[in-house]
Amino acid sequence: MNEIIYKRKSVRRFKKHIFSQDEIEKIRSIISSAQPLCPESPGTVEMQSNKAAYCLVFCGKDLVNIGFIGQQISLGLAQIGIGSCWKMGKPAGEIKSGDPFAISMLFGIPDEPLFRSRSEFKRKKLLEISEGTDERLEAARLAPSGLNEQDWYFIADCGNIHCYRKKPNILLSPIKNKLGRIDMGIALCHIAQESTNFDFQNLIAHPNKKGYMYMGTVVDR
């Protein structure tokens, strides 16, 4: 079990701290060790820094994959005392990647608590976002999401977890489609952290959920 999942929080205030070369190498090691959900389209992660803050820039077309990789990095940073938060805005620095910009992540030494108790999480109840029984659903419930809306749904079925995201209305489709995919990757990262064997597949036969779009299934194997 990854205990960080059950106490992490998004950190938005950072101390003025310049990371040493040794610290930078530890951060780069965490980045390089993150495993993609889809090896065929891993995307890229760039580190930027200025006098105000440090930032990771995620580029790529597979947004679920980016959420999956980025949340692994966020959890890894928390394990060595570094706070982070997802940020939609494009950073001011030059982006070297040829892939399209997806999202960024601010990080640094926290100037606020890095962890919280389980009771301090502001999340929907499991019954609102899932059906069926699987211990890993609690880890998914505690995952961060855009505007903390948790626009996902999970159906646990005989060891499988079918994953869905809410259909956005027409006006919000561009931003919601982007956030929804990244958020799904973040939730899948939490499920993967709690899985002995993790395998995510698109199944032809799967339950339908009214008002939601099927994203794939964590398959029992």
C-alpha positions as CSV (number, residue, x, y, z in Angstrom):
1,M,0.0,0.0,0.0
2,N,1.3,3.5,-0.9
3,E,0.5,5.4,2.4
4,I,1.2,8.8,0.6
5,I,-2.1,8.4,-1.3
6,Y,-4.1,8.5,2.0
7,K,-2.5,11.7,3.4
8,R,-1.2,13.7,0.4
9,K,-2.5,17.1,-0.4
10,S,-2.0,19.6,-3.2
11,V,0.6,22.2,-2.1
12,R,0.2,25.8,-3.6
13,R,2.6,27.7,-1.3
14,F,6.3,27.1,-1.5
15,K,9.4,28.3,0.3
16,K,12.1,30.2,-1.5
17,H,14.4,27.3,-1.9
18,I,17.0,26.6,-4.6
19,F,17.4,22.8,-5.0
20,S,21.0,21.5,-4.8
21,Q,22.4,19.4,-7.6
22,D,21.9,16.3,-5.4
23,E,18.2,17.2,-4.9
24,I,17.8,17.8,-8.6
25,E,19.2,14.4,-9.3
26,K,16.7,12.8,-6.9
27,I,13.9,14.6,-8.6
28,R,15.1,13.5,-12.0
29,S,15.3,9.9,-10.8
30,I,11.6,10.1,-9.7
31,I,10.7,11.5,-13.1
32,S,12.6,8.8,-15.0
33,S,11.2,6.0,-12.9
34,A,7.5,6.8,-13.6
35,Q,6.0,4.1,-15.8
36,P,3.7,5.0,-18.7
37,L,0.2,3.6,-18.9
38,C,0.7,3.3,-22.7
39,P,4.4,2.7,-23.6
40,E,3.6,3.6,-27.3
41,S,2.8,7.2,-26.4
42,P,4.6,8.2,-23.2
43,G,4.9,11.9,-23.9
44,T,7.6,14.1,-22.4
45,V,8.3,15.7,-19.1
46,E,10.5,18.9,-18.9
47,M,11.8,20.6,-15.7
48,Q,11.8,24.4,-15.6
49,S,12.9,26.7,-12.9
50,N,13.1,30.4,-12.1
51,K,13.5,32.5,-9.0
52,A,9.8,32.1,-8.1
53,A,9.1,28.4,-8.5
54,Y,10.0,25.0,-10.1
55,C,7.7,23.5,-12.7
56,L,7.3,20.3,-14.6
57,V,5.9,20.6,-18.1
58,F,4.0,17.6,-19.5
59,C,3.6,17.3,-23.3
60,G,1.9,14.6,-25.4
61,K,-1.4,13.6,-27.0
62,D,-2.4,10.8,-24.7
63,L,-3.8,12.8,-21.7
64,V,-4.8,9.7,-19.7
65,N,-1.1,8.6,-19.9
66,I,0.1,12.0,-18.8
67,G,-2.2,12.0,-15.8
68,F,-0.9,8.5,-14.9
69,I,2.8,9.5,-15.2
70,G,2.4,12.8,-13.5
71,Q,0.6,11.5,-10.4
72,Q,3.4,8.9,-9.9
73,I,5.8,11.8,-9.9
74,S,3.7,13.8,-7.5
75,L,3.5,10.8,-5.1
76,G,7.3,10.2,-5.4
77,L,8.1,13.9,-4.7
78,A,5.9,13.8,-1.6
79,Q,7.8,10.8,-0.3
80,I,11.0,13.0,-0.2
81,G,9.3,16.0,1.4
82,I,8.5,18.0,-1.8
83,G,5.0,19.4,-2.4
84,S,3.3,19.8,-5.8
85,C,0.1,20.8,-7.5
86,W,-1.3,20.4,-11.0
87,K,-1.6,23.6,-13.0
88,M,-3.6,24.0,-16.2
89,G,-1.8,27.2,-17.4
90,K,1.1,27.0,-19.8
91,P,4.4,28.1,-18.2
92,A,6.2,31.1,-19.4
93,G,9.5,29.3,-20.1
94,E,10.4,27.8,-23.5
95,I,9.1,24.3,-24.1
96,K,11.5,22.2,-26.0
97,S,9.2,19.2,-26.7
98,G,7.7,18.8,-30.2
99,D,4.6,17.3,-28.6
100,P,1.6,19.5,-27.7
101,F,1.5,21.0,-24.3
102,A,-0.9,19.2,-21.9
103,I,-0.5,20.4,-18.4
104,S,2.1,21.5,-15.9
105,M,2.9,20.8,-12.2
106,L,4.4,23.3,-9.7
107,F,6.7,21.8,-7.1
108,G,9.0,22.8,-4.3
109,I,9.6,22.8,-0.5
110,P,6.1,23.3,1.0
111,D,5.3,26.5,2.9
112,E,2.2,24.8,4.2
113,P,1.4,21.2,5.5
114,L,2.4,18.6,3.0
115,F,0.1,16.0,4.5
116,R,-3.4,15.8,6.0
117,S,-5.6,13.4,7.9
118,R,-8.1,11.2,6.0
119,S,-11.0,13.2,7.5
120,E,-9.6,16.4,5.9
121,F,-10.1,15.1,2.3
122,K,-13.0,16.9,0.6
123,R,-14.2,14.1,-1.7
124,K,-17.5,12.6,-2.8
125,K,-18.6,9.4,-1.0
126,L,-17.8,6.1,-2.7
127,L,-21.5,5.5,-3.4
128,E,-21.6,8.6,-5.5
129,I,-18.8,7.6,-7.8
130,S,-18.8,3.8,-7.8
131,E,-20.7,0.6,-7.5
132,G,-19.5,-2.9,-6.5
133,T,-16.8,-3.7,-4.0
134,D,-13.0,-3.3,-4.4
135,E,-10.6,-2.0,-1.8
136,R,-8.7,0.0,-4.5
137,L,-11.7,2.2,-5.1
138,E,-10.9,4.2,-2.0
139,A,-7.5,5.1,-3.4
140,A,-9.2,6.3,-6.6
141,R,-11.7,8.3,-4.5
142,L,-8.9,10.2,-2.9
143,A,-7.2,11.1,-6.2
144,P,-7.1,14.9,-7.0
145,S,-9.1,16.1,-10.0
146,G,-9.7,19.3,-11.9
147,L,-11.7,21.7,-9.8
148,N,-12.1,18.7,-7.4
149,E,-15.2,17.7,-9.4
150,Q,-14.4,14.0,-9.5
151,D,-16.2,13.5,-12.8
152,W,-15.4,9.8,-12.9
153,Y,-17.3,6.6,-12.1
154,F,-16.1,3.0,-11.4
155,I,-17.9,-0.3,-11.6
156,A,-16.2,-3.1,-9.6
157,D,-17.0,-6.5,-11.1
158,C,-15.3,-9.8,-10.1
159,G,-11.9,-8.3,-9.7
160,N,-12.2,-5.9,-12.7
161,I,-12.7,-2.2,-12.4
162,H,-14.6,-0.6,-15.3
163,C,-13.7,3.1,-15.6
164,Y,-15.9,6.0,-16.9
165,R,-15.8,9.8,-17.1
166,K,-18.9,12.0,-17.1
167,K,-20.1,13.3,-20.5
168,P,-19.6,17.1,-20.5
169,N,-22.1,19.5,-21.9
170,I,-21.4,21.1,-25.2
171,L,-20.2,24.5,-23.8
172,L,-17.6,22.9,-21.5
173,S,-16.6,20.0,-23.8
174,P,-13.1,21.4,-24.8
175,I,-11.8,21.9,-21.2
176,K,-13.8,19.0,-19.7
177,N,-12.6,16.5,-22.3
178,K,-9.0,17.5,-21.5
179,L,-9.4,17.6,-17.7
180,G,-11.5,14.4,-17.7
181,R,-8.8,12.4,-19.4
182,I,-6.0,13.7,-17.2
183,D,-8.1,13.1,-14.1
184,M,-8.7,9.5,-15.2
185,G,-5.0,8.9,-15.5
186,I,-4.5,10.3,-12.0
187,A,-7.1,8.0,-10.6
188,L,-5.7,5.0,-12.5
189,C,-2.3,5.8,-11.0
190,H,-3.8,5.5,-7.5
191,I,-5.5,2.2,-8.4
192,A,-2.2,0.9,-9.9
193,Q,-0.3,1.8,-6.7
194,E,-2.7,-0.4,-4.8
195,S,-2.7,-3.3,-7.3
196,T,-0.5,-6.4,-7.0
197,N,-0.8,-6.8,-10.8
198,F,-2.1,-3.9,-12.9
199,D,-3.3,-4.2,-16.4
200,F,-5.6,-1.6,-18.1
201,Q,-7.4,-2.6,-21.3
202,N,-10.2,-1.4,-23.5
203,L,-12.8,-4.2,-23.5
204,I,-15.4,-4.7,-26.2
205,A,-17.9,-6.1,-23.7
206,H,-18.3,-3.8,-20.7
207,P,-21.3,-2.4,-18.7
208,N,-22.8,0.9,-19.9
209,K,-23.3,3.8,-17.5
210,K,-25.8,6.4,-18.4
211,G,-24.3,9.9,-18.7
212,Y,-20.7,8.6,-18.7
213,M,-18.2,7.5,-21.3
214,Y,-16.3,4.2,-21.0
215,M,-12.5,4.8,-20.7
216,G,-11.2,1.2,-20.1
217,T,-11.0,-1.6,-17.5
218,V,-8.5,-2.5,-14.9
219,V,-8.4,-6.2,-15.6
220,D,-7.9,-8.9,-12.9
221,R,-5.1,-11.2,-13.9
